[in-house]
Amino acid sequence: MRPLITRAERYFEFSQLGTNWRTECLAGVTTFMTMAYIIFVNPSILHETGMPIAAVTAATCLVAALGSILMGLIARYPIALAPGMGLNAYFTYSVVKGMGIDWRIALGAVFLSGVAFVLLTAIGVRQMIVGAIPHELYAAVAAGVGLFIAFIGMKNAGLIVASPATMVGLGNLHNPTALLSLFGLLVTGALLASRVNMAILVGVLATWALAAVTGTIHWQPQPYSVGDIMATAGKLDIRGALGIGLFEIVFVFLFVDLFDNVGTLLAVGKKAGLFKGAHDVPRLNRILYCDAIATMAGATAGTSTVVSYIESSAGVAAGGRSGVTAIVTGLLFAVALFVAPLAGVIPPAATAPALIIVGSMMMTTVTEIAWHDPEIAIPAFLTMLAIPLTFSIANGLAFGFCAYTFLKIARGRFREIGWMVYLLTALFIVRFWYLGERS
């Protein structure tokens, strides 16, 4: 048994990464707890298309398990995968309800986008796109994502709410969710200040326990069976997707997934110290293939596009460095496949503090940005600002990318950037135009 464990430790490079089984397993649990909400949120959104909610619940757990385990086992990165927020809303409200397309045909379009991912990876286009991202934007993406997940955490905690007068405002601090979240924030912060390795996980569990004691967990389990997945599994209509020419839809799925994944990869990898930038990402092909396979599997099972989850940063903050973190997260999603309703016991108040704390940790990268140089500072600032305010990593990257290109041209230094940068800038502009037309 010991030789097998030793081989596994060598395969996952434990000694090089300075990690161990205990740390990796706890990190995997932390990642799962911060993203378990997708088990319920994704089905509730896709259900509006007419898809059976129990089937989508099972499909969500299945592909999150498959994608995360593939990422951990093959690519060996601590990045978990699951159906993406934003893309599930686009699937439901723009494609199915907005365009009147049957959900089976829409799943066929998601599958085709996965096939496109594979082809673009096989011929090296996706790798070229990743490598074309300017060095100056690496740190900005990581910091912007930090602001993004902290913003999500404060929203989930009820600490900030929508305001018709000021867009956002302070929430009701008498609300039990807000009070619990503040408790979790203080506990987690105190533990981190005391250099406790499991601070984030302990903070989540402590807040969860207090919520249970005070009776603020409102859980109503729904009828559920793993066999329910057969209502959506294999029901995708690829021929229908090809027949009505869904290039526009496939392109959106492809484009947003690509740049959301790139942003997540850069942010998580940089925070974990796994690579210096997009020009130096070990096993990049494996990462991209895992993403593509998970998306095709998701469409086949009955859910929208699968993406890398920025909540993986919580696992990295808890010490996760190897693929074991993602595998543990995947195994927990596999367990959730059979007991999905039980995951509803984890209240948002317990996970929101973890997201806020992780967001603060990711802000350390701003020190790497040359703020004295407007040519670098402006694109970096636009990237950081647009990611949380537009609720999209892809949008933030697009703003920063376009600003970087235009400033280079304005200064007469257009020869310093390659053709791929110009092509991507053009695609970003087309995307902005498309989004303007759609709105």
C-alpha positions in Angstrom: 0.0 0.0 0.0 2.8 2.4 0.9 4.5 2.1 -2.5 1.2 3.0 -4.2 0.8 6.1 -2.0 4.4 7.1 -2.7 3.9 6.9 -6.4 0.8 9.0 -6.1 2.7 11.6 -4.1 5.4 11.7 -6.9 2.7 11.9 -9.6 1.0 14.9 -7.9 4.4 16.4 -7.1 3.7 16.8 -3.4 7.4 17.5 -2.4 7.9 20.1 -5.2 4.6 21.8 -4.2 5.2 21.6 -0.5 1.9 19.9 0.3 0.5 16.7 1.8 -2.6 14.5 1.8 -4.2 16.2 4.8 -3.8 19.7 3.4 -5.1 18.6 0.0 -8.1 16.8 1.3 -9.1 19.7 3.6 -8.6 22.1 0.6 -10.9 19.9 -1.5 -13.6 20.0 1.2 -13.3 23.8 1.4 -13.7 24.2 -2.4 -16.8 22.0 -2.4 -18.4 23.8 0.4 -18.0 27.2 -1.3 -19.4 26.0 -4.6 -22.1 23.5 -3.4 -24.7 26.1 -4.1 -24.5 25.3 -7.8 -26.3 22.0 -7.0 -29.5 24.0 -6.4 -29.0 27.3 -8.3 -28.2 25.7 -11.6 -31.4 23.4 -11.7 -33.6 26.3 -10.5 -32.4 28.4 -13.5 -32.5 25.7 -16.2 -35.9 24.5 -14.9 -37.4 27.6 -16.4 -36.7 26.1 -19.8 -39.1 23.2 -19.0 -36.2 20.8 -18.0 -37.1 18.6 -15.1 -35.5 20.0 -12.0 -34.6 16.6 -10.5 -32.9 15.6 -13.7 -30.8 18.8 -13.9 -29.8 18.4 -10.3 -28.5 14.9 -11.0 -26.7 16.1 -14.1 -25.2 19.1 -12.3 -23.7 16.8 -9.6 -22.5 14.2 -12.2 -20.6 16.6 -14.5 -19.2 18.6 -11.6 -17.8 15.3 -10.3 -16.5 14.2 -13.7 -15.0 17.5 -14.6 -13.3 18.1 -11.3 -11.8 14.6 -11.1 -10.6 14.9 -14.7 -8.9 18.2 -14.0 -7.3 16.9 -10.8 -6.2 13.5 -12.2 -5.1 14.5 -15.8 -4.2 18.2 -15.6 -3.2 17.9 -11.9 -4.5 21.4 -11.0 -6.6 22.3 -7.9 -9.3 23.8 -10.1 -12.9 22.4 -9.8 -15.4 22.4 -12.7 -19.2 22.7 -12.7 -22.0 24.2 -14.9 -21.2 27.9 -15.2 -23.2 30.7 -13.7 -24.0 33.3 -16.4 -23.9 30.7 -19.2 -26.8 28.9 -17.6 -28.7 32.2 -17.5 -27.8 32.8 -21.2 -29.0 29.3 -22.0 -32.3 29.8 -20.3 -33.3 33.4 -20.8 -31.6 34.3 -24.2 -31.6 31.0 -26.1 -34.6 29.1 -24.9 -37.0 31.7 -23.7 -35.7 34.7 -25.7 -35.3 32.9 -29.1 -37.9 30.2 -28.6 -35.5 27.4 -29.1 -36.3 24.0 -27.5 -34.0 23.1 -24.7 -32.9 19.9 -26.4 -31.6 21.9 -29.4 -29.9 24.3 -27.0 -28.1 21.3 -25.4 -27.1 20.3 -28.9 -25.5 23.8 -29.3 -23.6 23.4 -26.0 -22.3 20.0 -27.2 -21.2 21.6 -30.5 -19.3 24.3 -28.6 -17.5 21.5 -26.7 -16.6 19.9 -30.0 -15.3 23.3 -31.1 -13.2 23.5 -27.9 -11.6 20.2 -28.7 -10.8 21.1 -32.3 -9.4 24.5 -31.4 -7.2 22.9 -28.7 -6.0 20.1 -31.1 -4.8 22.7 -33.7 -3.3 24.9 -31.0 -5.6 27.9 -31.4 -6.8 28.0 -27.7 -3.2 27.8 -26.5 -2.2 30.7 -28.8 -5.1 32.7 -27.3 -4.0 32.0 -23.8 -0.4 32.9 -24.6 -1.5 36.1 -26.3 -2.7 37.7 -23.1 -0.3 40.6 -22.2 1.9 40.0 -19.2 0.7 43.2 -17.7 -2.9 41.9 -17.3 -2.0 38.7 -15.3 -1.9 40.4 -12.0 -4.9 42.6 -12.9 -7.0 39.6 -13.7 -6.1 37.9 -10.4 -6.9 41.0 -8.4 -10.1 41.7 -10.3 -11.3 38.1 -9.7 -10.5 38.7 -6.0 -12.8 41.7 -6.0 -15.4 39.7 -7.9 -15.6 36.8 -5.5 -15.5 39.2 -2.5 -18.4 41.1 -4.1 -20.3 37.8 -4.5 -19.6 36.9 -0.9 -20.9 40.2 0.4 -24.0 39.9 -1.7 -24.6 36.3 -0.5 -24.1 37.6 3.1 -26.7 40.3 2.7 -24.1 42.9 3.6 -24.7 44.7 0.3 -28.0 44.9 -1.6 -29.4 46.4 -4.7 -30.4 50.1 -4.4 -32.4 52.0 -7.0 -30.7 55.3 -5.9 -27.1 54.2 -5.7 -27.1 50.8 -7.5 -25.7 49.1 -4.4 -26.1 49.9 -0.7 -25.6 48.6 2.8 -27.9 45.6 3.7 -29.9 45.2 6.8 -27.4 44.3 9.5 -30.2 43.0 11.7 -30.8 40.3 9.2 -29.8 36.9 10.7 -27.8 36.0 7.5 -25.8 39.2 7.7 -25.1 38.7 11.4 -24.0 35.1 10.8 -21.8 36.2 8.0 -20.2 38.8 10.1 -19.6 36.2 12.8 -18.0 33.9 10.2 -15.8 36.8 8.9 -14.5 37.6 12.4 -13.8 34.0 13.3 -12.1 33.2 10.0 -10.1 36.5 10.1 -9.0 35.8 13.7 -7.9 32.2 12.9 -5.9 33.4 9.9 -4.2 36.1 12.0 -3.3 33.3 14.4 -1.8 31.4 11.5 -4.3 28.5 11.7 -3.9 26.4 8.6 -7.6 25.3 8.4 -8.9 28.7 9.2 -11.3 29.0 6.2 -12.8 25.5 6.7 -13.1 26.0 10.5 -14.8 29.4 9.9 -17.3 27.8 7.5 -18.1 24.9 10.0 -18.3 27.3 13.0 -20.8 29.6 11.1 -22.8 26.5 9.9 -23.0 25.2 13.5 -24.2 28.6 14.9 -26.8 28.8 12.1 -28.1 25.3 13.2 -28.1 26.2 16.9 -30.0 29.5 16.3 -32.5 27.8 13.9 -31.7 30.1 10.9 -31.2 27.2 8.5 -34.4 26.9 6.4 -34.1 23.6 4.5 -37.0 21.9 2.6 -35.8 18.7 0.9 -37.4 17.9 -2.4 -38.2 14.4 -3.9 -35.1 13.3 -5.6 -33.6 10.1 -7.2 -30.4 9.6 -9.2 -32.5 7.8 -11.8 -34.3 11.1 -12.5 -31.3 12.1 -14.8 -32.8 9.9 -17.5 -35.3 12.7 -18.2 -32.5 14.8 -19.7 -29.6 12.4 -20.4 -29.1 11.8 -24.1 -31.9 14.1 -25.0 -29.7 16.7 -26.7 -30.6 17.4 -30.4 -27.4 17.9 -32.3 -29.1 17.6 -35.7 -31.6 20.2 -34.7 -28.8 22.6 -33.6 -27.0 22.1 -37.0 -30.2 22.4 -38.9 -31.3 25.8 -37.8 -27.7 27.3 -37.9 -27.0 28.2 -34.3 -23.5 29.7 -35.1 -24.3 32.8 -33.0 -25.3 30.7 -29.9 -22.4 28.3 -30.3 -20.0 31.2 -30.6 -21.3 32.9 -27.4 -20.9 29.6 -25.5 -17.4 29.1 -26.9 -16.3 32.7 -26.4 -17.5 33.3 -22.8 -16.4 29.9 -21.6 -12.9 30.3 -23.1 -12.2 33.7 -21.5 -13.9 32.9 -18.2 -11.7 29.7 -18.0 -8.6 31.7 -18.9 -9.3 34.3 -16.2 -10.0 31.6 -13.6 -6.8 29.7 -14.6 -4.6 32.8 -14.3 -6.2 33.9 -11.0 -6.1 30.6 -9.3 -2.7 29.5 -10.7 -1.0 32.8 -9.9 -2.4 32.8 -6.3 -1.2 29.2 -5.8 2.2 30.0 -7.3 1.9 27.2 -9.9 3.1 29.3 -12.8 4.3 32.8 -13.6 1.8 33.7 -16.3 -0.2 32.5 -19.3 3.0 32.1 -21.4 4.3 29.5 -18.9 1.5 27.1 -18.0 2.5 23.5 -17.6 0.1 20.9 -19.0 -2.0 23.6 -20.6 -3.4 21.2 -23.2 -4.6 18.9 -20.5 -6.5 21.7 -18.8 -8.2 22.7 -22.0 -9.1 19.2 -23.0 -10.6 18.5 -19.5 -12.8 21.6 -19.9 -14.0 20.6 -23.4 -14.7 17.0 -22.4 -16.7 18.2 -19.3 -18.8 20.5 -21.5 -19.7 17.7 -23.9 -20.5 15.4 -21.0 -22.6 18.1 -19.5 -24.6 18.6 -22.6 -25.1 14.8 -22.9 -26.2 14.5 -19.3 -28.5 17.5 -19.5 -27.0 20.8 -18.3 -25.4 24.0 -19.8 -21.7 24.7 -20.4 -19.2 23.5 -17.8 -16.5 26.0 -16.6 -13.7 26.3 -14.2 -14.9 27.7 -10.8 -13.3 30.7 -9.2 -14.4 29.3 -5.9 -11.4 27.0 -6.3 -9.5 30.0 -4.9 -10.9 29.0 -1.5 -9.2 25.6 -1.7 -6.0 27.2 -2.8 -6.2 29.7 0.1 -6.7 26.6 2.4 -3.4 25.2 1.1 -4.4 23.2 -2.0 -1.7 23.0 -4.6 -2.1 19.7 -6.5 -4.8 17.9 -8.4 -5.8 16.0 -5.3 -7.7 19.1 -4.2 -9.9 19.0 -7.3 -10.3 15.2 -7.1 -11.6 15.5 -3.5 -14.0 18.2 -4.6 -15.2 15.9 -7.4 -15.6 12.9 -5.1 -17.8 15.1 -2.8 -20.0 16.0 -5.8 -20.2 12.3 -6.7 -21.5 11.7 -3.1 -23.9 14.6 -3.6 -25.3 12.9 -6.7 -26.9 10.4 -4.3 -27.8 12.8 -1.5 -28.1 16.1 -3.3 -30.9 17.6 -1.1 -28.6 17.3 2.0 -26.2 19.9 0.5 -28.9 22.4 1.0 -28.2 22.4 4.7 -25.1 24.6 4.0 -26.4 28.2 4.3 -25.0 31.1 2.2 -24.0 32.8 5.5 -21.5 30.0 6.1 -19.7 30.2 2.8 -20.0 34.0 2.2 -17.2 34.9 4.7 -14.8 32.4 2.9 -15.4 34.1 -0.4 -14.7 37.6 1.1 -11.6 36.4 2.9 -10.2 34.7 -0.3 -11.0 37.8 -2.3 -8.8 39.9 0.1 -6.0 37.4 -0.3 -6.0 37.7 -4.1 -5.5 41.4 -3.9 -1.8 41.0 -3.1 -1.1 40.8 -6.9 -1.8 44.5 -7.3 1.8 45.2 -6.1 3.1 43.7 -9.3 1.4 46.3 -11.5 3.4 49.3 -12.7 1.0 51.9 -11.6 3.3 54.7 -12.5 3.0 53.8 -16.2 -0.4 54.7 -17.7 0.2 52.3 -20.6 0.0 49.5 -18.1 -2.0 51.0 -15.3 -5.1 52.0 -17.3 -5.7 48.5 -18.9 -5.0 46.9 -15.5 -7.4 49.2 -13.7 -10.2 48.7 -16.3 -9.7 44.9 -16.0 -9.9 45.0 -12.2 -12.9 47.3 -12.2 -15.0 45.7 -14.9 -14.8 42.1 -13.6 -16.8 42.7 -10.5 -19.0 45.5 -11.8 -20.1 43.6 -14.9 -20.2 40.3 -13.0 -18.0 38.7 -15.7 -14.4 37.7 -15.9 -14.6 37.7 -19.7 -15.9 41.3 -19.8 -13.1 42.5 -17.6 -10.5 40.8 -19.7 -12.1 42.3 -22.8 -12.0 45.9 -21.4 -8.3 45.5 -20.4 -7.3 43.8 -23.6 -8.8 46.5 -25.8 -7.4 49.3 -23.7 -3.9 47.7 -23.9 -4.1 47.4 -27.7 -5.4 50.9 -28.3 -2.8 52.5 -26.0 0.0 50.7 -27.8 -1.3 52.0 -31.1 -1.8 55.5 -29.8 1.9 55.6 -28.7 3.1 54.2 -32.1 4.2 51.0 -30.6 1.9 48.8 -32.6 4.7 46.6 -33.9 5.3 45.3 -30.3 2.1 43.2 -30.3 1.4 40.2 -32.5 -1.4 39.4 -34.9 -3.2 37.3 -32.3 -3.6 40.3 -30.0 -5.1 42.3 -32.9 -7.4 39.4 -33.8 -8.6 39.0 -30.2 -9.1 42.7 -29.8 -11.3 42.7 -32.9 -13.3 39.8 -31.5 -13.8 41.6 -28.2 -15.1 44.6 -30.1 -17.5 42.4 -32.1 -18.6 40.9 -28.8 -19.3 44.3 -27.3 -21.3 45.2 -30.4 -23.2 42.0 -30.2 -24.0 42.5 -26.5 -25.2 46.0 -27.2 -27.5 44.7 -30.0 -28.9 42.0 -27.7 -29.6 44.5 -24.9 
